[in-house]
Amino acid sequence: MAFSVVILNVILNVAANVFLKLGMREFAGGAGAGAFLHMVRTPFIYAAVLCYGMGFAVYGLMLTRLNVSVAYPVMTGSIALTLALVSRLWLGEAVGMQQMLGIALIVGGICLLAR
């Protein structure tokens, strides 16, 4: 059961990040009111907020089954790995050797923490 909750949380957080990226692609301005107005008018942003909110609720459920000292690193590391793959394969973003090495170190650390 804990594994499926972790997977659901990863999927929701990765989806939220992808929706946020898609929603902000067409915004060329800086920070401030212009960015806020763009976000309010963009459906992808609403999808991102919904996924983040559901991910928050699922993370709370995770904490009923796992220690926070394990849950948080497993969640964030899994999100980093999955998001790097999705951003490379679906969004066409570059994932360099340094990033891959960093992700490998994170995953190795998670394996040590989860034991």
N, C-alpha and C positions, 0 to 999 in steps of 0.2 A: 504493500500500500504506500509506504513512504517513497519508494522509487517512482511510482506513477504520479505522485504529487510533485516531486522534483521535476519530472519531465514536463508536466503541465505548466509549472511555473516558468521553466526555461522557454517553452513555446510561447507563452503569453508575453514574456519580456522581450524575446527576440522579435515577435510580431510588433510590439509597441515601438521598438527602435526602428524597424523597417518602415512602419507607417509614419513615424515622425520624420524620418529621412525623406520619404516620398512627399510628405506634406510641405517640407521646407525647401525642396529642390527649386521651386520657381521663385522663391523670395530672394531678391538681390540686395535688399537694403541692410542697414545695420540693426542695432538693437533698439529697444524702446517701443514707442506707440505703434510704429509701422509694423514691427514684427508681431506685436500682440494682435493688431487688426488682421494681419494676414492669417494668423493662427485661428482666430475666431471664425473666419470665413472658409476654412479649408477642411473638408470632410475627413481627410486622412488624419488630421490632428485629433479629431474626435475619436476616431478608431484607436489612435495611440493612447489617448487618455483612458478609454474604456479598457484596453488591454493592460495598461499599467495598474488601473484600479483592481481589475480581476486578479492580476499577478500579486498585488499586495494582499488580497484576501487569501489567495492560495498559499502565499508565504506564511501567513498566520497559521494556516492549517499545517504547513510543514513543521512549524515550531512545536506543534502538539505531538509530533512523532519523532523529531530529531533534536539533538542539542544545538543551540544556536552556534556553538563553536564548530560544528560540522556543517549545519544547514547553510549558513551564509557563504563560507568558502566554496562549498560544492555548487551552490546556486550561481554565484558570481563567476566561478571558473567555467562552469558549463555554459553559461550565457556568453562568455567571452569566446569560447571555442566555437559554439554554434553560430554566433553572430559573425565571426570572421569567415566562416564557411559560406553563410548565406550572403554576406555582403560581397564576397568574391564571385560566387556563382550566379546570384540573382541580380545584384546591383552593379556588377562589373567593376567593383573597387579593387585596387591593388592590395595584395597582402604580401609584404616583403619578408625576407629571411629573418630580419630582426623581430618582426611581429610573430612569425611562426615559432621562433626560439622562445620568445616571451610566453606565448600560449603553452608551449610544451613544458616550460618551467612551472607555470600555474597548474597545469594538469598533474604534473609530478607531485607538486605540493599537496594538491587535493587528495591524491592517492595516499600520501602519507597521513594526512589529517583524518581520512575516513576509516583508517584501520583501528 
